[in-house]
């Protein structure tokens, strides 16, 4: 069970990093980068949003981005700067 937690934590951190860099690409590409299905990606995005992250999609650059400053705390918690 601990191994799975580390995997989820590292996946959330990587997801945050890609969104912060505006390097997600379209949804299918983003889910492939994370090694998850598109439906799982939708759940992760919902998780971020439910924890106060303002995530939007830029149709011109084909990437998700944060609408304000967000910071990852301890790998899974979130805090506004």
HUVENLIN-V790006 format. One line per field, one symbol per residue. burial: + if it has 24 or more other C-alpha atoms within 12 Angstrom, else -. Layout:
burial: ???
This chain:
burial: ----------++++++++++-++++++--++--+------+--++--+----+++-------++++---+++---+-----
